[in-house]
């Protein structure tokens, strides 16, 4: 099975939440926990980014 592509909506470079979730996603992938990695991608895409008008 091919590795999933990174988040379709990339993390905001200046958002602490994005940075935390991106780090958790990489750790989950490294441990083989694709479910958690997917959860992190969804959370990155859905949360209001700090400093961004949504």
N, CA, C and O atoms as a GROMACS GRO file, in nm:
protein
  216
    1UNK      N    1   0.085  -0.118   0.000
    1UNK     CA    2   0.000   0.000   0.000
    1UNK      C    3   0.090   0.124   0.000
    1UNK      O    4   0.185   0.133   0.078
    2UNK      N    5   0.058   0.218  -0.087
    2UNK     CA    6   0.137   0.341  -0.097
    2UNK      C    7   0.110   0.431   0.022
    2UNK      O    8   0.001   0.431   0.079
    3UNK      N    9   0.212   0.506   0.058
    3UNK     CA   10   0.196   0.601   0.168
    3UNK      C   11   0.101   0.712   0.125
    3UNK      O   12   0.108   0.757   0.011
    4UNK      N   13   0.013   0.757   0.215
    4UNK     CA   14  -0.079   0.863   0.180
    4UNK      C   15  -0.004   0.994   0.156
    4UNK      O   16   0.104   1.017   0.211
    5UNK      N   17  -0.062   1.077   0.074
    5UNK     CA   18  -0.001   1.206   0.049
    5UNK      C   19  -0.024   1.296   0.169
    5UNK      O   20  -0.120   1.275   0.244
    6UNK      N   21   0.061   1.395   0.188
    6UNK     CA   22   0.041   1.488   0.299
    6UNK      C   23  -0.092   1.561   0.285
    6UNK      O   24  -0.156   1.557   0.180
    7UNK      N   25  -0.132   1.627   0.391
    7UNK     CA   26  -0.261   1.693   0.400
    7UNK      C   27  -0.295   1.770   0.272
    7UNK      O   28  -0.211   1.843   0.219
    8UNK      N   29  -0.418   1.753   0.224
    8UNK     CA   30  -0.460   1.825   0.104
    8UNK      C   31  -0.460   1.976   0.126
    8UNK      O   32  -0.432   2.052   0.034
    9UNK      N   33  -0.490   2.018   0.246
    9UNK     CA   34  -0.479   2.158   0.283
    9UNK      C   35  -0.363   2.164   0.380
    9UNK      O   36  -0.374   2.121   0.494
   10UNK      N   37  -0.254   2.217   0.333
   10UNK     CA   38  -0.131   2.214   0.412
   10UNK      C   39  -0.140   2.295   0.539
   10UNK      O   40  -0.223   2.386   0.550
   11UNK      N   41  -0.056   2.262   0.634
   11UNK     CA   42  -0.055   2.336   0.759
   11UNK      C   43  -0.006   2.478   0.739
   11UNK      O   44   0.082   2.503   0.657
   12UNK      N   45  -0.063   2.568   0.812
   12UNK     CA   46  -0.020   2.708   0.808
   12UNK      C   47   0.115   2.717   0.878
   12UNK      O   48   0.132   2.665   0.988
   13UNK      N   49   0.211   2.783   0.815
   13UNK     CA   50   0.346   2.790   0.867
   13UNK      C   51   0.359   2.859   1.002
   13UNK      O   52   0.452   2.829   1.076
   14UNK      N   53   0.269   2.950   1.034
   14UNK     CA   54   0.281   3.024   1.159
   14UNK      C   55   0.177   2.984   1.264
   14UNK      O   56   0.157   3.055   1.363
   15UNK      N   57   0.112   2.871   1.244
   15UNK     CA   58   0.007   2.825   1.335
   15UNK      C   59   0.063   2.718   1.428
   15UNK      O   60   0.111   2.614   1.382
   16UNK      N   61   0.057   2.742   1.557
   16UNK     CA   62   0.109   2.645   1.654
   16UNK      C   63   0.029   2.515   1.653
   16UNK      O   64   0.085   2.407   1.671
   17UNK      N   65  -0.102   2.526   1.632
   17UNK     CA   66  -0.186   2.406   1.627
   17UNK      C   67  -0.147   2.320   1.509
   17UNK      O   68  -0.134   2.198   1.521
   18UNK      N   69  -0.127   2.383   1.392
   18UNK     CA   70  -0.084   2.309   1.273
   18UNK      C   71   0.050   2.240   1.298
   18UNK      O   72   0.068   2.124   1.262
   19UNK      N   73   0.143   2.312   1.360
   19UNK     CA   74   0.275   2.256   1.386
   19UNK      C   75   0.264   2.133   1.476
   19UNK      O   76   0.329   2.031   1.452
   20UNK      N   77   0.182   2.142   1.581
   20UNK     CA   78   0.163   2.031   1.674
   20UNK      C   79   0.100   1.911   1.602
   20UNK      O   80   0.147   1.798   1.616
   21UNK      N   81  -0.005   1.937   1.525
   21UNK     CA   82  -0.073   1.828   1.455
   21UNK      C   83   0.015   1.766   1.347
   21UNK      O   84   0.012   1.645   1.325
   22UNK      N   85   0.093   1.849   1.280
   22UNK     CA   86   0.184   1.798   1.178
   22UNK      C   87   0.289   1.707   1.240
   22UNK      O   88   0.324   1.603   1.184
   23UNK      N   89   0.340   1.747   1.355
   23UNK     CA   90   0.438   1.665   1.428
   23UNK      C   91   0.374   1.532   1.471
   23UNK      O   92   0.434   1.426   1.457
   24UNK      N   93   0.251   1.539   1.523
   24UNK     CA   94   0.180   1.417   1.563
   24UNK      C   95   0.154   1.326   1.443
   24UNK      O   96   0.161   1.204   1.454
   25UNK      N   97   0.123   1.388   1.329
   25UNK     CA   98   0.099   1.310   1.207
   25UNK      C   99   0.225   1.234   1.167
   25UNK      O  100   0.219   1.114   1.137
   26UNK      N  101   0.339   1.302   1.166
   26UNK     CA  102   0.466   1.235   1.130
   26UNK      C  103   0.498   1.122   1.226
   26UNK      O  104   0.543   1.015   1.183
   27UNK      N  105   0.475   1.142   1.355
   27UNK     CA  106   0.500   1.038   1.454
   27UNK      C  107   0.407   0.918   1.432
   27UNK      O  108   0.449   0.803   1.443
   28UNK      N  109   0.281   0.946   1.400
   28UNK     CA  110   0.184   0.839   1.377
   28UNK      C  111   0.224   0.757   1.254
   28UNK      O  112   0.218   0.634   1.257
   29UNK      N  113   0.265   0.824   1.148
   29UNK     CA  114   0.309   0.754   1.027
   29UNK      C  115   0.431   0.668   1.058
   29UNK      O  116   0.439   0.553   1.014
   30UNK      N  117   0.525   0.722   1.134
   30UNK     CA  118   0.647   0.649   1.169
   30UNK      C  119   0.614   0.522   1.250
   30UNK      O  120   0.685   0.422   1.241
   31UNK      N  121   0.507   0.528   1.329
   31UNK     CA  122   0.467   0.412   1.410
   31UNK      C  123   0.369   0.320   1.337
   31UNK      O  124   0.328   0.217   1.390
   32UNK      N  125   0.333   0.359   1.215
   32UNK     CA  126   0.240   0.276   1.139
   32UNK      C  127   0.093   0.298   1.174
   32UNK      O  128   0.008   0.218   1.136
   33UNK      N  129   0.063   0.404   1.247
   33UNK     CA  130  -0.074   0.433   1.288
   33UNK      C  131  -0.140   0.526   1.186
   33UNK      O  132  -0.150   0.647   1.208
   34UNK      N  133  -0.184   0.467   1.075
   34UNK     CA  134  -0.242   0.546   0.967
   34UNK      C  135  -0.374   0.612   1.008
   34UNK      O  136  -0.408   0.719   0.957
   35UNK      N  137  -0.447   0.549   1.098
   35UNK     CA  138  -0.573   0.607   1.144
   35UNK      C  139  -0.547   0.740   1.216
   35UNK      O  140  -0.613   0.839   1.188
   36UNK      N  141  -0.451   0.741   1.305
   36UNK     CA  142  -0.418   0.864   1.378
   36UNK      C  143  -0.360   0.968   1.283
   36UNK      O  144  -0.390   1.087   1.297
   37UNK      N  145  -0.278   0.926   1.188
   37UNK     CA  146  -0.222   1.019   1.091
   37UNK      C  147  -0.335   1.087   1.011
   37UNK      O  148  -0.330   1.208   0.986
   38UNK      N  149  -0.434   1.009   0.972
   38UNK     CA  150  -0.548   1.065   0.900
   38UNK      C  151  -0.626   1.161   0.988
   38UNK      O  152  -0.667   1.268   0.941
   39UNK      N  153  -0.645   1.126   1.113
   39UNK     CA  154  -0.713   1.215   1.207
   39UNK      C  155  -0.642   1.350   1.214
   39UNK      O  156  -0.706   1.455   1.213
   40UNK      N  157  -0.510   1.347   1.220
   40UNK     CA  158  -0.432   1.470   1.227
   40UNK      C  159  -0.451   1.554   1.100
   40UNK      O  160  -0.466   1.676   1.108
   41UNK      N  161  -0.452   1.489   0.984
   41UNK     CA  162  -0.472   1.562   0.858
   41UNK      C  163  -0.608   1.630   0.856
   41UNK      O  164  -0.620   1.744   0.812
   42UNK      N  165  -0.711   1.560   0.903
   42UNK     CA  166  -0.845   1.616   0.907
   42UNK      C  167  -0.848   1.735   1.003
   42UNK      O  168  -0.906   1.839   0.971
   43UNK      N  169  -0.789   1.721   1.118
   43UNK     CA  170  -0.788   1.830   1.216
   43UNK      C  171  -0.714   1.952   1.163
   43UNK      O  172  -0.757   2.064   1.186
   44UNK      N  173  -0.604   1.931   1.092
   44UNK     CA  174  -0.531   2.043   1.032
   44UNK      C  175  -0.620   2.116   0.933
   44UNK      O  176  -0.625   2.239   0.931
   45UNK      N  177  -0.691   2.041   0.850
   45UNK     CA  178  -0.774   2.102   0.747
   45UNK      C  179  -0.895   2.174   0.807
   45UNK      O  180  -0.943   2.271   0.748
   46UNK      N  181  -0.945   2.130   0.920
   46UNK     CA  182  -1.070   2.184   0.974
   46UNK      C  183  -1.055   2.294   1.077
   46UNK      O  184  -1.150   2.370   1.097
   47UNK      N  185  -0.944   2.306   1.144
   47UNK     CA  186  -0.938   2.404   1.252
   47UNK      C  187  -0.913   2.545   1.197
   47UNK      O  188  -0.853   2.562   1.091
   48UNK      N  189  -0.959   2.646   1.270
   48UNK     CA  190  -0.932   2.784   1.226
   48UNK      C  191  -0.786   2.818   1.253
   48UNK      O  192  -0.741   2.816   1.367
   49UNK      N  193  -0.714   2.850   1.148
   49UNK     CA  194  -0.572   2.879   1.160
   49UNK      C  195  -0.550   3.012   1.230
   49UNK      O  196  -0.620   3.110   1.203
   50UNK      N  197  -0.453   3.015   1.320
   50UNK     CA  198  -0.422   3.138   1.394
   50UNK      C  199  -0.378   3.246   1.296
   50UNK      O  200  -0.293   3.223   1.211
   51UNK      N  201  -0.436   3.361   1.309
   51UNK     CA  202  -0.398   3.474   1.226
   51UNK      C  203  -0.458   3.473   1.087
   51UNK      O  204  -0.429   3.562   1.007
   52UNK      N  205  -0.540   3.375   1.056
   52UNK     CA  206  -0.600   3.367   0.923
   52UNK      C  207  -0.749   3.399   0.933
   52UNK      O  208  -0.818   3.353   1.024
   53UNK      N  209  -0.797   3.476   0.839
   53UNK     CA  210  -0.941   3.504   0.834
   53UNK      C  211  -1.008   3.392   0.758
   53UNK      O  212  -0.972   3.365   0.644
   54UNK      N  213  -1.105   3.327   0.820
   54UNK     CA  214  -1.177   3.216   0.755
   54UNK      C  215  -1.322   3.251   0.742
   54UNK      O  216  -1.400   3.172   0.691
   0.00000   0.00000   0.00000
